[in-house]
Amino acid sequence: MPSTRSRIPPSRDAKYSIVRARLYSVSSTRPAFIPVLTWKTQHQCFPIVEEAISGMRTQPCIHDVVVTVRQAGCLYRFHLFFKNHCLLPFNPTVSALVPGRQWNGDILVMRVGVAVLGIVNMRGDDARLADFAIRSRRPARTAIIGPKERDLWLAERQDRSSEFISTSTPFPA
């Protein structure tokens, strides 16, 4: 469902914070963690995603969906903010993750809190789960990481062992 929010005006009484999110940008071939300004109230956090996603003149509305990834009995929820329009630039990041998928526009992934209402900072291990949520063929449902995906992840991790701290750590819960 597209969200049509107006820009939140700055206020002296408002509290703002920076939250770490993962951006799949049209200007890069790899996803990156970026800081996103977040407006905080007493009960919730509202990310100002319009500042992070490009193409506001071409398509002013931003679609959003909450995706749940189930892995080893644990549930991880991510809030995806995205645009996909034929006049937006081609996204090489998504096509690198999912060969053959045509995507035009940015995708911003933010972690949904378990004990906290709203979004929270993404951790390093969340990058792999966010990539899996993007790769999922069922974006509006629960994506399940089973033994096959775990074996693929472990093989990929051993191939790129220099990028990780240790190859002997167990699969993240």
C-alpha positions as CSV (number, residue, x, y, z in Angstrom):
1,M,0.0,0.0,0.0
2,P,1.6,3.4,-0.9
3,S,2.1,5.8,1.9
4,T,1.5,9.4,1.1
5,R,3.0,11.2,4.1
6,S,3.8,14.9,4.0
7,R,7.2,16.0,5.1
8,I,7.5,16.2,8.9
9,P,8.4,19.7,9.8
10,P,11.2,20.3,12.3
11,S,10.2,21.1,15.8
12,R,12.1,22.0,18.9
13,D,10.0,19.7,21.0
14,A,10.4,16.7,18.7
15,K,13.0,14.1,19.4
16,Y,15.0,12.7,16.5
17,S,17.4,9.8,16.3
18,I,19.5,8.0,13.7
19,V,18.6,4.4,12.9
20,R,20.7,2.1,10.8
21,A,18.9,0.7,7.7
22,R,19.9,-1.3,4.6
23,L,19.6,0.4,1.2
24,Y,19.4,-1.4,-2.1
25,S,20.1,1.6,-4.3
26,V,19.9,2.3,-8.0
27,S,23.3,4.0,-7.8
28,S,25.2,1.0,-6.5
29,T,25.8,-2.7,-7.2
30,R,25.9,-3.7,-3.5
31,P,23.5,-3.0,-0.7
32,A,24.8,-0.7,2.1
33,F,23.9,0.3,5.6
34,I,22.9,3.9,5.9
35,P,21.7,6.2,8.7
36,V,18.0,7.1,8.5
37,L,16.6,10.0,10.5
38,T,13.8,8.9,12.7
39,W,11.1,11.0,14.5
40,K,10.4,9.7,18.0
41,T,7.2,10.0,20.0
42,Q,6.5,8.6,23.4
43,H,5.3,5.3,21.9
44,Q,6.7,4.9,18.4
45,C,9.4,5.7,16.0
46,F,8.6,7.1,12.5
47,P,11.4,6.8,10.0
48,I,11.7,9.6,7.5
49,V,12.4,7.3,4.5
50,E,11.7,10.0,1.9
51,E,15.1,11.4,2.6
52,A,16.8,8.0,1.8
53,I,14.9,6.9,-1.3
54,S,15.5,8.6,-4.6
55,G,13.0,9.4,-7.4
56,M,10.5,11.4,-5.5
57,R,9.5,13.5,-8.6
58,T,9.0,10.5,-10.8
59,Q,6.9,8.5,-8.2
60,P,6.1,10.5,-5.1
61,C,4.5,7.6,-3.2
62,I,6.5,4.9,-1.4
63,H,5.1,1.4,-1.0
64,D,5.7,-0.4,2.3
65,V,5.3,-4.0,3.5
66,V,6.3,-5.9,6.6
67,V,8.1,-9.2,5.9
68,T,8.7,-11.9,8.4
69,V,11.7,-14.3,8.1
70,R,11.5,-17.5,10.1
71,Q,14.8,-19.1,10.8
72,A,15.5,-21.9,13.3
73,G,12.3,-21.2,15.2
74,C,13.0,-17.5,15.5
75,L,11.0,-14.8,13.8
76,Y,12.6,-11.7,12.3
77,R,10.5,-8.9,11.0
78,F,11.6,-6.3,8.5
79,H,9.8,-3.2,7.2
80,L,10.5,-2.8,3.5
81,F,10.0,0.7,1.9
82,F,10.3,0.6,-1.9
83,K,9.5,2.1,-5.3
84,N,9.1,0.2,-8.6
85,H,8.2,2.3,-11.6
86,C,9.1,2.0,-15.3
87,L,10.5,5.5,-15.4
88,L,12.8,5.1,-12.4
89,P,16.4,3.9,-13.0
90,F,17.2,0.2,-13.1
91,N,18.4,-1.2,-9.8
92,P,21.6,-3.3,-10.3
93,T,21.7,-4.3,-6.6
94,V,18.5,-6.3,-6.8
95,S,19.5,-7.9,-10.1
96,A,22.8,-9.0,-8.5
97,L,20.9,-10.6,-5.7
98,V,18.2,-12.2,-7.8
99,P,19.4,-12.8,-11.4
100,G,16.7,-12.2,-13.9
101,R,14.5,-9.9,-11.7
102,Q,13.9,-6.5,-13.2
103,W,13.5,-3.8,-10.6
104,N,13.4,0.0,-11.1
105,G,13.7,2.0,-8.0
106,D,15.2,1.9,-4.5
107,I,14.4,-0.5,-1.7
108,L,15.0,0.4,2.0
109,V,14.9,-2.3,4.6
110,M,14.5,-1.6,8.3
111,R,14.3,-4.0,11.3
112,V,11.1,-4.1,13.3
113,G,11.6,-4.3,17.0
114,V,10.4,-7.2,19.2
115,A,10.0,-5.5,22.5
116,V,9.9,-2.0,21.1
117,L,7.1,-0.7,18.9
118,G,8.4,0.5,15.5
119,I,11.8,0.2,14.0
120,V,15.2,-0.5,15.6
121,N,18.8,-0.5,14.5
122,M,19.9,-3.2,12.1
123,R,22.8,-5.4,13.3
124,G,25.4,-7.0,11.1
125,D,23.7,-10.4,11.0
126,D,20.5,-8.8,9.9
127,A,22.1,-8.1,6.5
128,R,21.9,-11.7,5.4
129,L,18.3,-12.0,6.6
130,A,17.4,-8.8,4.7
131,D,19.0,-10.1,1.6
132,F,17.0,-13.3,2.0
133,A,13.8,-11.2,2.4
134,I,14.6,-9.4,-0.9
135,R,15.3,-12.7,-2.7
136,S,12.1,-14.3,-1.4
137,R,9.5,-15.1,-4.0
138,R,6.8,-14.5,-1.4
139,P,7.5,-10.9,-0.2
140,A,4.1,-10.4,1.6
141,R,4.3,-13.7,3.5
142,T,6.7,-15.4,5.9
143,A,10.0,-16.4,4.3
144,I,11.3,-19.6,5.8
145,I,15.0,-20.4,6.0
146,G,15.2,-24.2,6.0
147,P,18.1,-26.6,6.0
148,K,18.8,-26.1,2.3
149,E,19.1,-22.3,2.7
150,R,21.3,-22.9,5.8
151,D,23.6,-25.2,3.9
152,L,23.9,-22.6,1.0
153,W,24.6,-19.9,3.5
154,L,27.3,-21.9,5.3
155,A,28.9,-22.8,1.9
156,E,28.9,-19.1,0.9
157,R,30.3,-18.1,4.2
158,Q,33.2,-20.6,3.9
159,D,34.0,-19.4,0.4
160,R,34.2,-15.8,1.7
161,S,35.8,-16.6,5.1
162,S,38.1,-13.6,4.9
163,E,35.1,-11.3,5.1
164,F,33.8,-12.8,8.3
165,I,35.2,-13.0,11.8
166,S,35.1,-16.8,12.1
167,T,33.8,-19.6,9.9
168,S,33.3,-21.9,13.0
169,T,30.5,-19.8,14.5
170,P,27.0,-21.4,14.5
171,F,24.2,-20.2,12.2
172,P,22.9,-17.0,13.7
173,A,19.6,-17.4,15.7
